[in-house]
Structure formats: structure tokens, C-alpha cells
Amino acid sequence: MAKIATWLIGIGCMVALFGLTMIPAALKPDNNDKSILSLCVLTISFAMMLTAGGLYLKARSHAGVSNPESAAKRRGKSNCDSCGKLEPVILCRVHQLHLCSDCLATHYDFRSCAYVPSTRRGATRPSTLAQASGI
């Protein structure tokens, strides 16, 4: 699709150049016929539409439109460690639990737990310290 888009941009530019080269013929002082000027405007407008279509196709091909089905699968992987239903919003550093907002209310203990925002994107990997010590 990117090749077609590049060709559309190139053809649009060539047609626009053709329309611009016809303008001097349309604006001659002894020319009373305005149909050539209308043809110039029509040609340039068509060329800009071709170029815009090519740019649109090129942007669509580079954007990598994601499949909504795969996005739903990705979202399903990161669930709360306690209930397994909702997306985690916080991590208890003491117990290494990713918790949703509902489970946080039952787990909350300000004296022993330390909380940080959860950034989990699926299954968590063990920390490098745990890997080094063989735990």
C-alpha cells in the first residue's frame, strides 16, 4: 500500500504542475473565454485530492492499525493478584502483590506495607537481585 501511496503523491504533483502551467494561457489579456481558467482550477483541485489521498494512505500504512481483538487479549493478562478480575493500580512492595482498587481497601496496612503505582504489563519477571541470588 505504501507504493501505491507514493505513486498517488507523485501523480498528484505532476497533475498540479500541469494545472499551474495552464494558468498563463487562461490569464492572457486578449482571452475572453474563462473556461480555460475553470479547467486550471479543476485540474489543480483534482491534483491536491490525489496528493491528499496518497498522504492519507501512506499515514495509514505506517500507523500500524492494531487489531482490537489482540488489544483485548493484552488487557486480559494483567489482572489483580488478589481477585484476578480488575486491572491492578498499585503494587505492595512488601508482599509483592499487584492490587486493584477494591482489593487495596482490604489489604491496606500503613504500618507494614509500602505501595508504589503498578506498571505491570502482563506476567512480572523476577527482579535481578532474586535472579542473582538464585531465589
N, C-alpha and C positions, 0 to 999 in steps of 0.2 A: 504494500500500500504506500510505502514511503516513496517508491519510484514513481508511482502514478501522481502523487502529490507534487513531486519535484517537476514532473513534466507539465502538470497544470500550471504551476507557478511560471515556468519558462514560457509556455504558450500564451499565458495571460499577459506577460510582459511584452512579448512580441506583438500581440494584437493591440496593446496600448500604444506601442511605438508607431504602429501603422495608423492608428487613430490620430495621434499627435502630428504625424507628417501630413495628414489631410487638412489640418486646420488652416494653413496658409492659403490653400485653394478656396476654402469656404469664406475667408475674410478678405478676398480681393475687392478693391473698391468698385470695379465695374460689374461685380456679380450681384444680381438682384435675387437670385434663387437661394433660399435659405435651407433647401433640402440637404445640401452637402454639409452644412453645419449640424443639422439634426443627425445625419449619418455619423459625423465625427463624435458627437456626444454619445450616441448609441454604441458605437464601437468602443469607446473608452470605458463606458459603464459596463459593457459585457466583459471587457478585459479585466476590470477590477473585480468583478464577480468571480471570474475564473481564478484569479490570483488569491482571492479570499478563500475560495473553496479549497485550493491547494494548500494554503496555510492551515486551514481547519483540519484537513486530512492528515497533514504532517504532524500537527499537535496531537491528534487522536492516536496516531500510531506510536508516538513517543511517550504518551502519557501512561500506557500500560494499564488500561482499564481493568480493574480487578474483578474477579468473579465473586458475586455476593455469596455464593454457596461456600467458597473457600474461606471467606471472611467469617462466616458463621461457625465454621469448624475451628478457626483460630481462636475465636472468642470463647468457645466451649472448653478449651484446655485449661484456662486459668480460673479455677474456682477456689472458693474459700476452703481452707484445710479443715475447718470445724464442721460446717454444714454441707459443703460441696455444691451449693446452689447458686450463690451470688458471686460476683466478681470481687476479689479482695481489694481493700483500700488501705490496709495498714499491716505492718509486719511486727510481730512481737519478737524482739531481738533475743530475749531470754529463752523463750520456748521455741523459737524458730517456726512460728505459725503465721501464715497469711490469713488475715481475718477480714470478713465483710463487716459492714456497719452494724448489722444485727448481732453478730457473734461477739463483736467488740464489747457490747454492753454487758454480756455475761462473763467475759474474760478479764475485764478491766481491773487491774490492781496497781495503783500508783506507787506502792512501796517496793515491789519487786520487779515489775515489768518495765522495759524500755521499748518505746514504739517509734517506728520510722515509717514513712509512706511506702507502700508496696509498689514495686516496679516490676513484678514478675510478669513474664510474657509466656507462660507455659510452665513446664516442669523446671524446677530450680536445679542448678548444678551445685555440687558441694563446694564449699569455699576452698581456696588454695591452701589455707592452713590445715584444713581437715585432710586434703589430699596429700600434703607433705608429711603429715604425721601418721598416715595410713588408717585413719579412722573411717 
